[in-house]
Amino acid sequence: MDRSFGILLHEHRAMMLAYAQTMLGQHSAMYAEDVVQEASLAAYNNLSNFDESKGSIGAWLRTIIRNRAIDKLRQAKARSYLDIDEFVQGVEEVYAMFDQQSMRSNWGDRVDILWECVNELKKPMQVVVRLFYINGFSLKEISAKVSASEMTVGQRLKRSRDLIRLCAERKLRAEAS
């Protein structure tokens, strides 16, 4: 691996690992490092495919990690295909917001901000977020656990993501000033 690519990976490693851990949820301890390593190798082998006009290097690396993480989740049969799409959308929205902010904090601090925002949600929304993103439950499993329809659970999840994003943006603006 050439030196400049090694430096690039070093600069993005914390974000890559945080993103992989977020994507993998309860499976992160088993697979996060593997996903980052596989993604690093894939990025190196496909560096000529990176197009700066389509987004940042961080977004490109997240795409590679996302694809590797989805493969791991499917292999582990951890989520249905529908749940994976819902899950990926939520995670990517938040990490894309981090790309747009100029921040002094490290990726651990950024993830802490997300959990602070989750803790500010009303209890029913917190439960849905934790069951979906941490425990890896499907929408169907959550609906049975909280005695609500899958549609209601999906709406709570979407509303929670919107509130978490707004909260994180507010906290990041406060941190920047």
N, C-alpha and C positions, 0 to 999 in steps of 0.2 A: 504494500500500500504506500503510495507516495506521501511525502511529508505534509503537503498542503491539505490533502484529504484527511489525514490523521488529525490535523489541527481543527479542521471543520467538524469532525466527529467529536472531538474533545469539547468544543464549544457548545455542541448541541446534545451531548450525552445526557445531562440531567433532564432536559426536556423529553428526550426520547424515552428514558426510563420511566419518568412520571407518566407519560402518555401511555406507554405499554402497561404499566401497573393499573392505570385507570381503565383502559380497555379490557383488561383481563379480569378485573374485579377479584373475586375470591380465588381465582386461579393464578393470581399475579406472582405469588411466591414460587410457584412451580415453573412458570414460563416467561416471566418478564425479561430476565437476562437473555434467555434464548432468543426471544423475539427481537431484542435490540441487536444482538450479534448477527442474526439472520438478516435483519434490515440493513445493518451496516455493510455487510457483504454485498447484498443486493444493490444498495446505493452505489457502492464502488464499481460494481460491474455494469451499472446502468447510468453512470454519471453523464455520459454523452446524451442521454434522454432528458436531462433536466433542462427546462425552459423557463428562464427567469421571468419571461413575460406572462407566464401562467400562475406565478405565485412565488413566495419566498422559499428558500432552501428548507426552512423549518416545516412549512406546509408540505413540501415534497417528501421530506423524511417521515412526517406523520402519516402520509398516504401509504408509504411502504410499510410502516409499523402497523397501521390499521389493517392492511391486507394480511400481514403475517399473523396478527392477533386474531382476526376473524378465522383464519385457517385453524389456529390452535383451539379456539372456542368450538368450532365445528367438529374437530377431531375429538374433543372432550365431550361432545354433544351437550354443551353447557347451555346453549340458547337455541331457540328456533330461528329460522331465517328471518321471520318477521321481527322478532325481538332484537336480532342483531342490527337490523336497519334502524330501528328506533333508538337503540343504544348508541350506535355510531354517530347518528345525527346529533344527539345531545352532547356527547363528549367533544366532537369536532367543533360545535358552535362555541363552546367555552374556550378551547385551546386556540381557536382562530382569533378570539377576542384578545387573548394574551399576546398574540403576534402583533396586534395593532397598537398595543400600549407600549410606551417606552417605560421600562421599569428598572428599578435598582434591585429588586428582590430576586432571589434565586427560585428555582422551580419548586423546591420544598415549601417555600413561603407562599408561592402561588397556589399550590394544592391546599395549604392551610387556609388560605382565603376562601377557597371553594367550600371547605367544610365549615368555616365560620358562617358562611351564607346558608348552607344547608341547615345549620342549627338555628338560624333565624326564621326558618319556615314554620308554618303552623304544623302541629303534630301529625295530622293525617298525610300531609305532603312529605314530611321528613320520613315517615314510615315507608311510603312508596319509593322514595329516592333510595333509601338504604337497602330495601329489599331488592330493588332492581340493579343498582350499581355496585353494591357491596356483596350481597348474598347471591346475586346472579339468578334470582327468581324470574320466571317468565311472567308476562302480563296475566296469563290465566292463573298461575299459582298465586300471584299477589291478590287477584280479585277474590279468590277463595279465602285467603288469609284475612283480608280486611272486610269481607262481606260487601263487596261492591262489584258492579259490572266491569268487564274488561274495558269498556268504553270510558267509564268513569276513571279507572286506574290510568288509562292512557292520557286522559285529559289532565289529571292531577300531575302526571309526569311531565307533560308538555308545559303546563303552567309553572311547575316547580323549576324547570330549566330556564324559563323566561325570568322568573324572579331571582334565581341564582345568578344569571348573567347580569341583570340590572344591579344586584347587590355587589357583585365582583367589580363591575365597572365603577360603581360609586367608591368602593374601597381603594381601587387602583388610582382613581383620580385624586383621592385624599392623600394617598401615599406619594404621588408625584408632586403634590404641592407643598 
